[in-house]
Amino acid sequence: MFAEPLIDDETPSFLLALTSSVGEASSRILARALEEWGFIPGIVGFGGHGSTRRARILGRVIMERTADQRSWLVERRGWRQFFDAQVPRQPVLVTVGRQRRITFADRGGYIDLTVEGHGLTPGWHDAWIQVLHEGDLHTLGIGEGESLTTQDALRLSGQTGHGSQRIRAGKPVRVSLRIAGDNEKFGVVSDIDDTVMVTMLPRLLTAARHSFVDRVSSREAVPGMAGFLTCLADMAHRQASAESTVPQASTHTQATHPQTKGKQTPVTSADPQTPQTSADSQHEALHAPLIYLSTGAWNVVPALRDFLGRLNYPRGGFLMTDFGPSNTGWFRSGFEHKRRELRRLARMFPSMKWYLVGDDGQRDPEIYAEFAREHPENVAGIAIRSLSEIEQFMSHGTFECLYPDALRTVPSSIPVWFGSDGDALGEHFRSVF
């Protein structure tokens, strides 16, 4: 069992650490005040992914009145998603297959737990997270990282009554989890802003607009991108099934970037020790593992999941970031977030090759090229959506892409292709593969 922080704080700054500590104390005070108004700690499940040996589960503890209070956000302005009161250091029980682990949320209320030995088969499954009463754990001498046996599970209670041999627990919340099999050798990692969703704004302004202005249901998808990602994920799955290899053509040396030469295109009724498979497992797992990797805030994941589902994007996991001060900066580094998560995927899936999908409006080419140089054995190909001159200008203030030559350093064995939208990328992809 591993518990790694969602945010790296390697070199603490006194002022920023103090600010973060004050923020944590304020969150605790707010949570206690909301308790007096009838709110209780609840779980927002972000999802999970893993192999048959280990799985990573992500979520957050916030104060809420009812378990489905976030469903109405789909038709509301984005700023309402940020009226969350996180619960720092809240103990929770995470159930993944036959494993049950206790962990504590971080100071932002985030849960990030990696569990080994879960016993789940490849496909989609349901993991579970539920809030535990901190005082009861202390009384029973149960600490972070400990396993719960069946006897321990019988002591769990969702009731408010006191008892020296019972642990008061909240309602278990389902978290969708994708397990990749050992024979699945290919997967897809896709950016979101300006790759899946049209934004045409600098990343900071994009986050602000999506967070505080847009209606969640009114965001615009990049034309053809749902079909392209589906095609890519299906192809990756077929490659794994056939145990084939990616063609070694050096396509990236032949493809000309459009900007440089012309425009181209739980505690449930089931036995907690028995692995529980989602009803959609067999159907949904017909495409390769897919991860949506974004610099956006975790708060928007429920809305993004709805957006992608309505527009028929392939089902996948999310790797987002927090949008507040840390010990090392007033704003989180989206660049470092993507670099860190790609490396973590390489560690979790050492034999998997990823198709990396992004856009040239910010730093995706630089990030993907660096990862391809460091881990060529983990990259199957790179697909970049080429923004128009207007989109480039709206994204970063110039008409040219920021890193036009970044992908020239990609190893020649890794194909690279460009396209103005999902249709163009799909046409190029089919011509190559």
C-alpha positions in Angstrom: 0.0 0.0 0.0 1.3 3.4 -1.0 -0.1 6.9 -0.3 1.6 9.6 -2.3 0.6 13.3 -2.2 -1.3 14.7 -5.2 1.0 17.8 -5.0 4.7 17.7 -4.7 6.1 20.0 -2.0 9.8 19.2 -2.2 11.3 22.5 -1.1 9.1 24.2 1.4 9.0 28.0 1.5 8.2 29.4 5.0 5.7 32.0 3.8 3.9 29.6 1.4 3.9 26.8 4.0 2.4 29.3 6.5 -0.2 30.3 4.0 -1.1 26.6 3.4 -1.3 25.9 7.1 -3.6 28.9 7.6 -5.8 27.6 4.8 -5.9 24.2 6.3 -7.0 25.6 9.7 -9.6 27.8 8.0 -11.0 24.7 6.2 -11.3 22.8 9.6 -13.1 25.8 11.1 -15.5 26.0 8.1 -16.2 22.2 8.2 -17.1 22.4 11.9 -19.4 25.4 11.3 -21.1 23.6 8.4 -21.7 20.6 10.7 -23.8 22.8 12.9 -25.9 23.6 9.8 -26.6 19.9 9.0 -23.7 19.2 6.6 -21.7 16.0 6.9 -18.4 14.9 5.4 -19.0 13.2 2.0 -16.9 11.8 -0.8 -16.5 12.9 -4.4 -15.0 10.0 -6.3 -12.7 11.0 -9.2 -11.9 7.5 -10.4 -9.0 5.1 -10.5 -6.7 3.1 -12.7 -4.2 0.3 -12.2 -2.8 -3.1 -13.1 -3.7 -6.5 -11.9 -1.1 -6.0 -9.1 -1.8 -2.5 -7.9 -4.5 0.2 -8.3 -4.6 3.9 -7.6 -7.8 5.5 -6.2 -8.5 9.2 -6.3 -11.2 11.3 -4.6 -11.9 14.1 -2.2 -13.7 14.7 1.1 -16.0 17.7 1.2 -18.9 18.8 3.3 -22.3 18.1 1.8 -26.0 17.7 2.6 -26.8 14.8 0.3 -24.8 12.3 -1.7 -26.1 13.5 -5.0 -25.8 17.3 -4.4 -23.4 17.8 -7.3 -25.8 16.4 -10.0 -27.5 19.8 -10.5 -24.2 21.5 -11.4 -24.5 20.3 -15.0 -26.8 23.2 -15.8 -25.2 25.8 -13.6 -22.4 28.3 -14.0 -19.0 26.8 -13.4 -18.2 29.0 -10.4 -20.7 27.0 -8.3 -18.5 24.0 -8.5 -15.9 25.8 -6.3 -18.3 26.3 -3.4 -16.9 23.2 -1.8 -15.7 23.0 1.8 -12.9 20.4 1.9 -12.3 18.4 5.0 -8.5 18.2 5.8 -7.0 15.0 7.2 -10.3 13.1 7.2 -9.9 9.4 7.7 -11.6 7.2 5.1 -11.9 3.5 4.3 -11.0 2.5 0.7 -12.2 -0.9 -0.6 -10.6 -2.2 -3.8 -11.5 -5.8 -4.6 -10.4 -7.9 -1.6 -8.3 -5.2 0.0 -9.7 -2.6 2.5 -7.3 0.2 3.6 -7.6 3.1 5.9 -6.0 6.4 4.8 -6.3 10.1 5.6 -7.1 12.9 3.2 -4.4 15.5 2.7 -4.8 19.1 3.8 -6.9 19.9 0.7 -9.2 16.9 1.4 -7.8 14.9 -1.4 -7.5 11.1 -1.3 -4.7 9.5 -3.4 -4.1 5.9 -2.4 -2.3 3.0 -4.2 -3.4 -0.5 -3.1 -1.6 -3.7 -3.9 -3.0 -7.2 -4.0 -6.6 -6.3 -4.8 -7.3 -9.4 -6.9 -9.3 -7.7 -9.6 -9.4 -8.9 -13.2 -8.8 -6.6 -16.2 -11.7 -4.3 -17.1 -13.9 -1.8 -15.3 -14.7 -2.3 -11.6 -16.2 -0.5 -8.7 -14.0 0.6 -5.8 -15.6 2.2 -2.7 -14.7 5.1 -0.4 -16.4 6.0 2.8 -15.8 8.5 5.6 -14.8 7.1 9.0 -15.2 8.7 12.4 -11.8 9.8 13.6 -12.6 9.5 17.3 -13.7 5.9 16.9 -10.5 4.9 15.1 -8.5 6.5 17.8 -10.4 4.6 20.5 -9.8 1.3 18.7 -6.2 2.0 18.0 -6.5 1.8 14.3 -4.1 4.0 12.2 -3.4 5.0 8.7 -2.5 2.3 6.2 -4.0 -0.5 8.3 -6.0 -3.3 6.8 -9.5 -4.2 7.9 -10.5 -7.8 8.3 -14.0 -9.2 8.0 -14.4 -8.9 11.8 -13.4 -5.2 11.6 -15.9 -4.7 8.8 -18.7 -6.0 11.1 -17.9 -3.2 13.5 -18.6 -0.5 10.9 -21.8 1.3 11.3 -23.5 4.0 9.3 -25.6 5.0 12.3 -24.9 7.8 14.7 -25.1 5.8 17.9 -22.1 5.4 20.1 -20.4 2.1 20.9 -17.0 1.2 22.1 -16.8 -1.6 19.5 -18.2 0.2 16.5 -16.7 2.5 13.9 -19.1 5.1 12.7 -18.9 5.3 8.9 -20.6 7.3 6.1 -22.3 5.9 3.1 -19.9 4.2 0.7 -19.4 6.0 -2.6 -18.7 4.2 -5.8 -15.5 5.0 -7.7 -15.0 3.6 -11.2 -11.7 1.8 -11.6 -10.0 0.6 -14.8 -7.7 -2.4 -14.4 -5.3 -3.1 -17.3 -4.4 -6.7 -18.0 -0.8 -7.9 -18.5 -1.6 -8.5 -22.2 -2.7 -4.9 -22.7 0.4 -3.3 -24.1 -1.0 0.0 -25.4 -3.0 2.8 -23.9 -3.9 6.5 -24.6 -3.2 9.7 -22.7 -5.0 12.8 -23.9 -4.9 16.4 -22.9 -8.3 18.2 -22.5 -8.2 22.0 -23.1 -7.8 22.8 -26.8 -7.4 19.1 -27.5 -10.8 17.7 -26.5 -12.5 20.9 -25.6 -12.3 24.3 -27.5 -11.0 27.0 -25.2 -8.7 29.5 -27.1 -7.5 31.0 -23.9 -4.3 31.0 -21.9 -4.3 28.1 -19.4 -4.8 30.4 -16.4 -7.7 32.2 -18.0 -9.1 28.9 -19.3 -9.3 27.6 -15.8 -10.9 30.8 -14.6 -13.5 30.8 -17.4 -14.4 27.2 -17.0 -14.5 27.6 -13.2 -16.4 30.9 -12.9 -18.2 31.7 -16.1 -19.2 28.8 -18.4 -22.2 26.6 -18.0 -20.9 23.1 -17.7 -23.3 21.8 -20.3 -22.4 24.5 -22.9 -18.8 23.8 -23.6 -17.8 23.0 -27.2 -15.9 19.9 -28.3 -13.1 19.9 -30.8 -14.7 18.5 -34.1 -14.0 14.9 -34.7 -11.9 14.4 -31.6 -14.4 11.9 -29.9 -14.2 9.7 -33.0 -10.4 10.0 -33.2 -9.8 9.0 -29.6 -12.3 6.1 -29.9 -10.4 5.0 -33.0 -7.1 5.3 -31.3 -8.2 3.4 -28.2 -9.8 0.7 -30.3 -6.7 0.3 -32.4 -4.5 0.2 -29.3 -6.8 -2.6 -28.0 -6.5 -4.5 -31.2 -2.7 -4.2 -31.2 -2.6 -5.6 -27.7 -5.0 -8.5 -28.6 -2.9 -9.4 -31.7 0.3 -9.0 -29.7 1.6 -6.9 -32.6 4.2 -4.1 -32.5 3.9 -0.5 -33.6 5.3 0.1 -37.1 8.8 1.5 -36.8 8.4 4.1 -39.6 10.0 7.4 -38.8 6.9 9.4 -39.7 7.7 12.4 -37.6 10.7 13.3 -39.8 8.4 13.4 -42.8 5.4 15.2 -41.2 5.7 19.0 -41.5 4.3 21.1 -38.7 1.4 23.3 -40.0 2.9 26.3 -38.3 6.2 26.0 -40.1 5.2 25.1 -43.7 1.7 25.7 -44.9 -1.6 24.8 -43.4 -2.3 21.1 -43.1 -4.6 19.4 -41.6 -17.2 -1.1 0.4 -19.4 -1.6 2.9 -22.3 -3.0 0.8 -24.5 -6.0 0.8 -21.9 -7.9 -1.2 -19.1 -9.7 0.5 -16.3 -7.1 0.9 -13.7 -9.7 0.3 -15.1 -10.6 -3.2 -13.9 -8.5 -6.1 -16.9 -6.6 -7.6 -17.0 -6.0 -11.3 -19.0 -3.2 -12.9 -21.9 -4.3 -15.0 -20.3 -2.4 -17.9 -16.9 -4.1 -17.4 -17.0 -6.4 -20.4 -18.3 -3.9 -22.8 -16.4 -0.8 -21.7 -13.0 -2.7 -21.5 -13.2 -3.4 -25.3 -10.9 -0.4 -25.8 -7.5 0.3 -24.4 -6.9 2.1 -21.1 -7.4 5.8 -21.6 -6.3 8.7 -19.2 -7.4 12.3 -19.6 -4.4 14.2 -18.3 -5.1 17.9 -17.7 -3.9 21.0 -15.9 -7.5 21.7 -14.9 -8.8 21.6 -11.3 -10.1 18.4 -9.7 -13.3 20.2 -8.9 -14.5 20.0 -12.5 -14.1 16.2 -12.9 -17.9 15.5 -12.3 -18.8 18.0 -15.0 -16.1 16.8 -17.4 -17.2 13.3 -17.0 -20.8 14.3 -18.0 -19.5 16.4 -20.9 -17.4 13.6 -22.3 -20.1 11.0 -21.8 -22.8 13.1 -23.6 -20.5 13.6 -26.6 -19.5 10.0 -26.9 -15.9 10.3 -25.9 -14.4 7.0 -24.8 -14.5 6.3 -21.1 -11.3 6.9 -19.2 -9.7 8.0 -16.0 -8.7 11.5 -15.0 -5.5 13.0 -13.7 -6.1 16.7 -12.8 -4.4 19.1 -10.4 -5.2 21.4 -7.5 -5.4 25.2 -8.3 -4.1 26.8 -5.2 -0.8 27.7 -3.4 1.6 25.0 -2.3 4.8 25.1 -0.3 6.7 25.9 -3.5 4.5 28.4 -5.4 1.4 30.6 -5.3 0.1 28.6 -8.3 0.6 24.9 -9.1 2.8 24.2 -12.1 0.7 22.5 -14.8 4.0 21.7 -16.7 5.4 19.8 -13.7 2.0 18.1 -13.0 2.0 16.5 -16.5 5.6 15.5 -16.3 5.2 13.9 -12.9 2.0 12.0 -13.9 3.5 10.7 -17.1 6.5 9.3 -15.2 4.2 7.8 -12.6 2.2 6.0 -15.4 5.5 4.7 -16.7 6.3 3.3 -13.2 2.9 1.7 -12.8 2.7 0.2 -16.3 6.4 -0.4 -17.2 5.5 -2.6 -20.2 2.8 -0.4 -21.7 3.2 2.0 -24.6 1.1 5.1 -24.7 -0.3 7.2 -27.5 0.1 10.8 -26.3 -2.5 13.2 -27.6 -2.3 17.0 -27.1 -2.2 20.4 -28.8 0.5 22.9 -29.8 -1.1 25.9 -28.0 1.0 25.4 -24.9 3.7 23.0 -23.8 2.3 19.5 -24.8 4.9 19.1 -27.6 7.7 19.8 -25.2 6.4 17.6 -22.4 5.7 14.7 -24.7 9.0 15.0 -26.5 10.9 14.9 -23.2 8.9 11.9 -22.0 9.6 10.1 -25.4 13.3 10.7 -25.0 13.4 9.5 -21.4 11.0 6.6 -21.9 11.0 5.6 -25.6 9.9 2.1 -24.5 6.6 3.6 -23.1 5.6 5.7 -26.1 3.7 4.3 -29.1 3.1 7.6 -30.9 2.4 11.3 -30.5 -0.6 13.1 -32.0 -0.8 16.9 -31.9 -3.7 19.0 -32.7 -2.5 22.1 -34.6 -4.3 25.2 -33.5 -5.2 27.9 -36.0 -3.4 31.3 -35.9 -6.3 32.8 -34.1 -6.4 30.0 -31.6 -2.6 30.4 -31.1 -3.0 34.1 -30.5 -5.8 33.6 -28.0 -3.9 30.9 -26.2 -0.6 32.7 -25.6 -0.5 36.0 -27.5 1.4 35.1 -30.7 0.4 33.7 -34.0 3.0 30.9 -33.9 3.2 27.8 -31.8 5.5 28.1 -28.8 7.6 25.1 -29.4 7.6 24.3 -33.2 10.8 22.2 -33.1 10.2 20.3 -29.8 9.0 17.1 -31.5 12.1 17.0 -33.8 14.0 15.5 -30.8 11.6 12.5 -30.5 13.4 9.2 -31.3 12.9 8.1 -34.9 11.2 4.9 -33.9 8.2 6.9 -32.5 5.7 8.2 -35.1 4.4 11.8 -34.7 1.6 13.3 -36.7 -0.4 16.6 -36.8 -3.9 17.6 -37.6 -6.2 20.6 -37.2 -8.9 18.6 -35.6 -9.9 15.0 -34.7 -11.0 14.2 -38.3 -7.6 15.3 -39.7 -5.7 13.4 -37.0 -7.8 10.3 -37.7 -7.1 10.5 -41.4 -3.4 10.7 -40.9 -3.5 8.0 -38.3 -5.3 5.6 -40.5 -2.9 6.3 -43.4 0.1 5.4 -41.2 -1.4 2.4 -39.3 
